[in-house]
């Protein structure tokens, strides 16, 4: 058994091994969903549309190519159901695509940069879900990406229901006693 990281062992991985790796990651996703069901904790990728739905976009700009820590990629633009929060594939529908990306990576082929949208400190995938999933499977910590930065308007909170004047009625108390 080699002690080298998996990503340094790519040449030794055959097509069948890569299929097995995909199946293993899919099993992790399934077990994660079961654990999430039992604990009430979500294992889903965050959805960009949901994140920005109640706020206005203040600005967006092209940030160019960057190297991004994979663990900072927290969500997706439109594909949240296809991968879990660790980018394990959740279905077999795209297994062939996943394996073809893994084969290309294991042969040393250069793949296009993934496209990410930065929102605060987190990133959301626009294009490249399978490339990120394969990179995680090979224990990579960073991935090269083209980044677009979104800046949202600050959250506006209305304080009309939180004023001291109506605090007793909000909390079901007739009077507030001071000590």
Phi and psi restraints in degrees (value plus and minus 20) as a CYANA .aco file:
   2 UNK   PHI     -96.9   -56.9
   2 UNK   PSI     124.4   164.4
   3 UNK   PHI    -116.2   -76.2
   3 UNK   PSI     -19.7    20.3
   4 UNK   PHI     -90.2   -50.2
   4 UNK   PSI     126.7   166.7
   5 UNK   PHI     -78.6   -38.6
   5 UNK   PSI     133.5   173.5
   6 UNK   PHI     -76.9   -36.9
   6 UNK   PSI     -58.0   -18.0
   7 UNK   PHI     -87.0   -47.0
   7 UNK   PSI     -38.7     1.3
   8 UNK   PHI    -107.7   -67.7
   8 UNK   PSI     -26.3    13.7
   9 UNK   PHI    -122.7   -82.7
   9 UNK   PSI     -11.3    28.7
  10 UNK   PHI     -67.5   -27.5
  10 UNK   PSI     -67.2   -27.2
  11 UNK   PHI     -77.9   -37.9
  11 UNK   PSI     -45.7    -5.7
  12 UNK   PHI    -102.8   -62.8
  12 UNK   PSI     -29.4    10.6
  13 UNK   PHI    -104.7   -64.7
  13 UNK   PSI     103.8   143.8
  14 UNK   PHI    -113.3   -73.3
  14 UNK   PSI     157.2   197.2
  15 UNK   PHI     -77.9   -37.9
  15 UNK   PSI     -64.1   -24.1
  16 UNK   PHI     -84.1   -44.1
  16 UNK   PSI     -57.7   -17.7
  17 UNK   PHI     -84.3   -44.3
  17 UNK   PSI     -58.2   -18.2
  18 UNK   PHI     -89.5   -49.5
  18 UNK   PSI     -56.3   -16.3
  19 UNK   PHI     -83.0   -43.0
  19 UNK   PSI     -61.3   -21.3
  20 UNK   PHI     -86.2   -46.2
  20 UNK   PSI     -58.0   -18.0
  21 UNK   PHI     -82.7   -42.7
  21 UNK   PSI     -62.5   -22.5
  22 UNK   PHI     -81.0   -41.0
  22 UNK   PSI     -66.0   -26.0
  23 UNK   PHI     -81.2   -41.2
  23 UNK   PSI     -59.6   -19.6
  24 UNK   PHI     -83.2   -43.2
  24 UNK   PSI     -63.2   -23.2
  25 UNK   PHI     -86.9   -46.9
  25 UNK   PSI     -56.9   -16.9
  26 UNK   PHI     -85.7   -45.7
  26 UNK   PSI     -58.4   -18.4
  27 UNK   PHI     -83.7   -43.7
  27 UNK   PSI     -59.6   -19.6
  28 UNK   PHI     -80.4   -40.4
  28 UNK   PSI     -61.5   -21.5
  29 UNK   PHI     -82.1   -42.1
  29 UNK   PSI     -62.7   -22.7
  30 UNK   PHI     -83.4   -43.4
  30 UNK   PSI     -67.2   -27.2
  31 UNK   PHI     -83.1   -43.1
  31 UNK   PSI     -56.1   -16.1
  32 UNK   PHI     -83.9   -43.9
  32 UNK   PSI     -59.5   -19.5
  33 UNK   PHI     -85.4   -45.4
  33 UNK   PSI     -58.7   -18.7
  34 UNK   PHI     -84.5   -44.5
  34 UNK   PSI     -64.6   -24.6
  35 UNK   PHI     -82.4   -42.4
  35 UNK   PSI     -61.5   -21.5
  36 UNK   PHI     -82.4   -42.4
  36 UNK   PSI     -59.8   -19.8
  37 UNK   PHI     -83.2   -43.2
  37 UNK   PSI     -63.8   -23.8
  38 UNK   PHI     -91.9   -51.9
  38 UNK   PSI     -52.9   -12.9
  39 UNK   PHI    -118.5   -78.5
  39 UNK   PSI     -33.9     6.1
  40 UNK   PHI      58.1    98.1
  40 UNK   PSI      -7.6    32.4
  41 UNK   PHI    -120.8   -80.8
  41 UNK   PSI     115.2   155.2
  42 UNK   PHI     -96.6   -56.6
  42 UNK   PSI     122.4   162.4
  43 UNK   PHI    -138.2   -98.2
  43 UNK   PSI      -4.0    36.0
  44 UNK   PHI    -103.7   -63.7
  44 UNK   PSI     133.1   173.1
  45 UNK   PHI     -88.3   -48.3
  45 UNK   PSI     122.2   162.2
  46 UNK   PHI     -90.3   -50.3
  46 UNK   PSI     124.9   164.9
  47 UNK   PHI    -117.8   -77.8
  47 UNK   PSI     104.1   144.1
  48 UNK   PHI     -79.5   -39.5
  48 UNK   PSI     -61.7   -21.7
  49 UNK   PHI     -79.8   -39.8
  49 UNK   PSI     -59.3   -19.3
  50 UNK   PHI     -87.2   -47.2
  50 UNK   PSI     -60.1   -20.1
  51 UNK   PHI     -83.1   -43.1
  51 UNK   PSI     -55.7   -15.7
  52 UNK   PHI    -122.2   -82.2
  52 UNK   PSI     -19.8    20.2
  53 UNK   PHI     -82.1   -42.1
  53 UNK   PSI     -51.9   -11.9
  54 UNK   PHI    -125.8   -85.8
  54 UNK   PSI     -10.9    29.1
  55 UNK   PHI    -152.3  -112.3
  55 UNK   PSI     132.1   172.1
  56 UNK   PHI    -109.2   -69.2
  56 UNK   PSI     126.1   166.1
  57 UNK   PHI     -98.6   -58.6
  57 UNK   PSI      99.4   139.4
  58 UNK   PHI     -96.4   -56.4
  58 UNK   PSI     -65.5   -25.5
  59 UNK   PHI    -181.7  -141.7
  59 UNK   PSI     142.1   182.1
  60 UNK   PHI    -164.3  -124.3
  60 UNK   PSI     123.5   163.5
  61 UNK   PHI    -169.5  -129.5
  61 UNK   PSI     133.9   173.9
  62 UNK   PHI     -97.8   -57.8
  62 UNK   PSI     102.6   142.6
  63 UNK   PHI    -119.7   -79.7
  63 UNK   PSI     -31.2     8.8
  64 UNK   PHI      65.9   105.9
  64 UNK   PSI    -190.7  -150.7
  65 UNK   PHI     -92.0   -52.0
  65 UNK   PSI     119.4   159.4
  66 UNK   PHI    -167.5  -127.5
  66 UNK   PSI     138.4   178.4
  67 UNK   PHI    -119.4   -79.4
  67 UNK   PSI     105.0   145.0
  68 UNK   PHI    -139.8   -99.8
  68 UNK   PSI     119.0   159.0
  69 UNK   PHI     -87.0   -47.0
  69 UNK   PSI     108.3   148.3
  70 UNK   PHI     -82.6   -42.6
  70 UNK   PSI     -54.2   -14.2
  71 UNK   PHI     -90.9   -50.9
  71 UNK   PSI     -25.4    14.6
  72 UNK   PHI    -112.0   -72.0
  72 UNK   PSI     -23.4    16.6
  73 UNK   PHI    -106.9   -66.9
  73 UNK   PSI      89.7   129.7
  74 UNK   PHI    -130.2   -90.2
  74 UNK   PSI     -30.4     9.6
  75 UNK   PHI    -178.5  -138.5
  75 UNK   PSI    -189.4  -149.4
  76 UNK   PHI    -162.9  -122.9
  76 UNK   PSI     133.1   173.1
  77 UNK   PHI    -120.1   -80.1
  77 UNK   PSI      66.8   106.8
  78 UNK   PHI      76.1   116.1
  78 UNK   PSI     -20.6    19.4
  79 UNK   PHI    -149.3  -109.3
  79 UNK   PSI      11.1    51.1
  80 UNK   PHI     -82.8   -42.8
  80 UNK   PSI     -43.9    -3.9
  81 UNK   PHI    -103.5   -63.5
  81 UNK   PSI     -35.7     4.3
  82 UNK   PHI    -105.7   -65.7
  82 UNK   PSI     -37.5     2.5
  83 UNK   PHI    -160.8  -120.8
  83 UNK   PSI     131.2   171.2
  84 UNK   PHI    -107.7   -67.7
  84 UNK   PSI    -194.6  -154.6
  85 UNK   PHI     -86.5   -46.5
  85 UNK   PSI     -35.3     4.7
  86 UNK   PHI    -120.5   -80.5
  86 UNK   PSI      -9.4    30.6
  87 UNK   PHI      42.6    82.6
  87 UNK   PSI      10.0    50.0
  88 UNK   PHI     -99.4   -59.4
  88 UNK   PSI     113.6   153.6
  89 UNK   PHI     -86.3   -46.3
  89 UNK   PSI     118.3   158.3
  90 UNK   PHI    -119.6   -79.6
  90 UNK   PSI     -24.3    15.7
  91 UNK   PHI    -167.8  -127.8
  91 UNK   PSI     148.7   188.7
  92 UNK   PHI    -111.9   -71.9
  92 UNK   PSI     -27.5    12.5
  93 UNK   PHI     -75.1   -35.1
  93 UNK   PSI     -55.5   -15.5
  94 UNK   PHI    -130.6   -90.6
  94 UNK   PSI       2.8    42.8
  95 UNK   PHI     -79.4   -39.4
  95 UNK   PSI     -61.6   -21.6
  96 UNK   PHI     -82.3   -42.3
  96 UNK   PSI     -61.3   -21.3
  97 UNK   PHI     -83.2   -43.2
  97 UNK   PSI     -64.7   -24.7
  98 UNK   PHI     -80.0   -40.0
  98 UNK   PSI     -67.9   -27.9
  99 UNK   PHI     -84.1   -44.1
  99 UNK   PSI     -59.2   -19.2
 100 UNK   PHI     -85.1   -45.1
 100 UNK   PSI     -57.0   -17.0
 101 UNK   PHI     -87.0   -47.0
 101 UNK   PSI     -61.8   -21.8
 102 UNK   PHI     -84.1   -44.1
 102 UNK   PSI     -59.4   -19.4
 103 UNK   PHI     -83.2   -43.2
 103 UNK   PSI     -65.9   -25.9
 104 UNK   PHI     -79.5   -39.5
 104 UNK   PSI     -64.6   -24.6
 105 UNK   PHI     -84.9   -44.9
 105 UNK   PSI     -60.7   -20.7
 106 UNK   PHI     -89.7   -49.7
 106 UNK   PSI     -42.9    -2.9
 107 UNK   PHI    -107.7   -67.7
 107 UNK   PSI     -23.3    16.7
 108 UNK   PHI      64.2   104.2
 108 UNK   PSI      -8.2    31.8
 109 UNK   PHI     -86.3   -46.3
 109 UNK   PSI     124.7   164.7
 110 UNK   PHI    -104.1   -64.1
 110 UNK   PSI     105.0   145.0
 111 UNK   PHI    -123.1   -83.1
 111 UNK   PSI     136.3   176.3
 112 UNK   PHI     -81.0   -41.0
 112 UNK   PSI     133.5   173.5
 113 UNK   PHI     -82.9   -42.9
 113 UNK   PSI     125.6   165.6
 114 UNK   PHI     -94.8   -54.8
 114 UNK   PSI     137.5   177.5
 115 UNK   PHI    -129.3   -89.3
 115 UNK   PSI     103.3   143.3
 116 UNK   PHI    -143.1  -103.1
 116 UNK   PSI     131.7   171.7
 117 UNK   PHI    -134.0   -94.0
 117 UNK   PSI     102.5   142.5
 118 UNK   PHI    -112.3   -72.3
 118 UNK   PSI     109.3   149.3
 119 UNK   PHI    -150.7  -110.7
 119 UNK   PSI      84.1   124.1
 120 UNK   PHI      46.9    86.9
 120 UNK   PSI    -147.4  -107.4
 121 UNK   PHI    -111.7   -71.7
 121 UNK   PSI     -29.3    10.7
 122 UNK   PHI    -121.9   -81.9
 122 UNK   PSI     140.7   180.7
 123 UNK   PHI    -141.9  -101.9
 123 UNK   PSI     129.0   169.0
 124 UNK   PHI    -145.6  -105.6
 124 UNK   PSI     119.4   159.4
 125 UNK   PHI    -104.2   -64.2
 125 UNK   PSI     106.8   146.8
 126 UNK   PHI    -115.0   -75.0
 126 UNK   PSI     -65.9   -25.9
 127 UNK   PHI    -165.9  -125.9
 127 UNK   PSI     112.7   152.7
 128 UNK   PHI      99.2   139.2
 128 UNK   PSI       1.5    41.5
 129 UNK   PHI     -74.9   -34.9
 129 UNK   PSI     -65.8   -25.8
 130 UNK   PHI     -87.5   -47.5
 130 UNK   PSI     -57.6   -17.6
 131 UNK   PHI     -83.7   -43.7
 131 UNK   PSI     -58.9   -18.9
 132 UNK   PHI     -88.8   -48.8
 132 UNK   PSI     -62.4   -22.4
 133 UNK   PHI     -80.8   -40.8
 133 UNK   PSI     -64.3   -24.3
 134 UNK   PHI     -85.6   -45.6
 134 UNK   PSI     -61.8   -21.8
 135 UNK   PHI     -79.5   -39.5
 135 UNK   PSI     -61.8   -21.8
 136 UNK   PHI     -85.3   -45.3
 136 UNK   PSI     -59.1   -19.1
 137 UNK   PHI     -82.1   -42.1
 137 UNK   PSI     -52.1   -12.1
 138 UNK   PHI    -113.1   -73.1
 138 UNK   PSI      -3.1    36.9
 139 UNK   PHI      41.8    81.8
 139 UNK   PSI       7.4    47.4
 140 UNK   PHI     -96.2   -56.2
 140 UNK   PSI     125.9   165.9
 141 UNK   PHI    -121.9   -81.9
 141 UNK   PSI     -40.3    -0.3
 142 UNK   PHI    -150.8  -110.8
 142 UNK   PSI     135.5   175.5
 143 UNK   PHI    -163.2  -123.2
 143 UNK   PSI     124.4   164.4
 144 UNK   PHI    -103.4   -63.4
 144 UNK   PSI     116.2   156.2
 145 UNK   PHI    -166.4  -126.4
 145 UNK   PSI     137.4   177.4
 146 UNK   PHI    -117.4   -77.4
 146 UNK   PSI     108.7   148.7
 147 UNK   PHI    -137.8   -97.8
 147 UNK   PSI     116.2   156.2
 148 UNK   PHI    -134.4   -94.4
 148 UNK   PSI     110.4   150.4
 149 UNK   PHI    -120.3   -80.3
 149 UNK   PSI     107.2   147.2
 150 UNK   PHI    -126.1   -86.1
 150 UNK   PSI     113.2   153.2
 151 UNK   PHI    -138.5   -98.5
 151 UNK   PSI     108.7   148.7
 152 UNK   PHI    -122.8   -82.8
 152 UNK   PSI     134.6   174.6
 153 UNK   PHI     -82.9   -42.9
 153 UNK   PSI     127.9   167.9
 154 UNK   PHI     -81.7   -41.7
 154 UNK   PSI     134.3   174.3
 155 UNK   PHI     -88.5   -48.5
 155 UNK   PSI     109.0   149.0
 156 UNK   PHI    -120.0   -80.0
 156 UNK   PSI     106.4   146.4
 157 UNK   PHI    -131.1   -91.1
 157 UNK   PSI     105.8   145.8
 158 UNK   PHI    -108.5   -68.5
 158 UNK   PSI     111.7   151.7
 159 UNK   PHI    -117.3   -77.3
 159 UNK   PSI      -8.4    31.6
 160 UNK   PHI     -80.1   -40.1
 160 UNK   PSI     -52.4   -12.4
 161 UNK   PHI    -114.7   -74.7
 161 UNK   PSI     -19.7    20.3
 162 UNK   PHI    -134.3   -94.3
 162 UNK   PSI      -4.0    36.0
 163 UNK   PHI     -95.0   -55.0
 163 UNK   PSI     134.6   174.6
 164 UNK   PHI     -83.8   -43.8
 164 UNK   PSI     -52.0   -12.0
 165 UNK   PHI     -80.4   -40.4
 165 UNK   PSI     -56.0   -16.0
 166 UNK   PHI    -128.4   -88.4
 166 UNK   PSI      -5.8    34.2
 167 UNK   PHI     -79.7   -39.7
 167 UNK   PSI     -61.4   -21.4
 168 UNK   PHI     -80.8   -40.8
 168 UNK   PSI     -59.4   -19.4
 169 UNK   PHI     -95.1   -55.1
 169 UNK   PSI     -51.6   -11.6
 170 UNK   PHI     -85.0   -45.0
 170 UNK   PSI     -59.5   -19.5
 171 UNK   PHI    -115.6   -75.6
 171 UNK   PSI     -13.9    26.1
 172 UNK   PHI      52.7    92.7
 172 UNK   PSI       8.2    48.2
 173 UNK   PHI    -136.8   -96.8
 173 UNK   PSI     115.6   155.6
 174 UNK   PHI     -96.2   -56.2
 174 UNK   PSI     -58.0   -18.0
 175 UNK   PHI    -157.5  -117.5
 175 UNK   PSI     133.7   173.7
 176 UNK   PHI    -122.8   -82.8
 176 UNK   PSI     104.0   144.0
 177 UNK   PHI    -116.2   -76.2
 177 UNK   PSI     116.9   156.9
 178 UNK   PHI    -120.7   -80.7
 178 UNK   PSI     126.4   166.4
